[in-house]
Amino acid sequence: MRILFASLALALLSACGLSPMYAGGGSGAVAQSLAAIEVAPIEGRAGWLVRSALEERFAAAGQASPQYRIEVRLDDQLEGLAVLRDDTISRERRTLRARYQLIDLTSGEIVLDATDGSDAGIDVVSSEYAVIAAEQTALENLSQDLAQRIVTRVAWALRAGQ
């Protein structure tokens, strides 16, 4: 009875229409489309970090002549959250938001227009150096996270368009 149930479950699963996004590995359609994306310059330190992370992820899919360009605008905010009785801040939140557009270079059409973001909490301690280092580390981590979110969203849009 278990074998029959397992066989039926496998048959139903194969009929559901799910297929891997990166089917075919580096030679698959999505990977080749990702490799054909050039990243426009992004302003500021956060922009440099996000652009580097995006280029690294797109280059991992291989090399191809550019068919798309991604333009990203960032909003990097650092705000105090917890205020102690003596009016000092004990916790900060760093938020990195992006609005990005994927543009088809041949037609000029906007393939994807989306926003994404990530945030991190930072403890404010008595050492100013430690706080600055924590803020920079948070920015680096948020840049990596945001780049991964953008790549996933772009891959999804490219897969849906094929």
N, C-alpha and C positions, 0 to 999 in steps of 0.2 A: 504494500500500500504506500509506503514511504517513497519507493522508487517511482511509482506512478505520479505521486504528488510532486516530487522534485522535477520530473520530466515535464509535467504540465506547467510548473512555475517557470522553468527555463524557456519553454515555448512561448509563454505569454510575455516574458521579459524581452525576448528577441523581437517580438512584434510591436513593442512600445514605440519604436522609432528613435530611441536614444542613440546618439553617435558621439564619439569623442570629439571635442573641439579641435584638438591638434592631431586629428587622424592623418596618418602619412608622415608624421615626424617633421623633420626639416624640409622635406619636399612636398608637404601638404599645402593645400590652398591657403589656409589661414597663416601658416608660418611664412609662406612666400609673400603674402600681403603685408605682414608685419615687417618683414625685411625691407619692403619697398616704401617705408615711411621715413621722411626726414623731419627732424625736430627743429622748429624755428627757435631763435634765441629767446630766452626768457629773462626778464629783468631781475636784478638783485642776487644776493647770496642764495636765497631759497630757490630762485630760478635756475641758478647754475647747478645746484644740487639735484633738482628735479630733472633738468635737461640731461645731465650726465646719467642719471638712473634710467631715464627713458631710452636714451641712445644705447646704453648697455643692454637693455632688455630687447630692443628691436634688433640690435646687431646679433644677439644670440640666435635669432631665427635665420641668420645667413646674410648674404649680400645680394642686393638687387638694385637696379636703377630706380630712382624715386618715382613712385606713382601717386603718392599722397604726401601731404605736409600736415603736421599737427601744430597748431598754435595754442599756447597756454598762457593764461593770465592768472597770476597768483594773488591771494590775499593772506598775508601772514600777520596774525594778531597775537599779542602777549598781554594777558590781563590778570590782575590780582583777584583771587577768589576769597580766601579766608583772611579776615582782618582780626587781629588780636585786640585785647582791651587797651593796649598801649598804642593802637593805630598802626601797628606794623603788619605787613602782609606775611602770612606763613605758607601760602600755597598760591601757585600761578597756574594758568592754563594757556598752553600755546596751541593755536588753531591755524592750520594751513588748509586753505580752500583753493580750488582751481576751477576755472571755467575754460573748457578747451573745445576746439573745433578741429575735426579731421576733414581736410579739403582734398578733393580729387584734383590733381594737377592738370589733367587733360581737359576736363570740362569746367573746372572752377566750382563745381557743386560741393556743397557742404554735406558730407556723408554722415557726420555725427556732430551734434552740438550738445554738450553735457556739462554737468558740474559734479564735483566730488570733493571730499575733504576728509581730514583726519585731525584728531587733537590728542594732546598728552598733558598730564598733570605733572607739575614740578614742585618739589618741596623747597621752600626758601629757608636756608639755614644761615647761621651767623657769618660764615665765610663767603665774602662777595665772589671770590674766585670760583668756589664750588657752585654757586648759583649760576654764574656765567657759563661755566662748563656744562652744567645740567641743561641750560637753555639751548646751547649749541648742539648737544647730543640729542635733545628732543627734536630740534630742527632737522638734523641728519636722519633720524629715525622716521619722522613724519614725511620727509622727502621720499624715502624708499617706499614707505607704505602707500603714499599717494601715487607714485609712479606705477606701482604694481596694480593699483585700482584702475588707473587710466588704461594700462595695457590690457587688462582683462576686459574692460568695457569696449575698447577699440576692437579687440579680437572678436568679441560677441557681435558687434555691429558689422564687421567685415564678413563674418560667417553667415549672418542673416542676409546680407546683400548678395551672397553667391548662390 
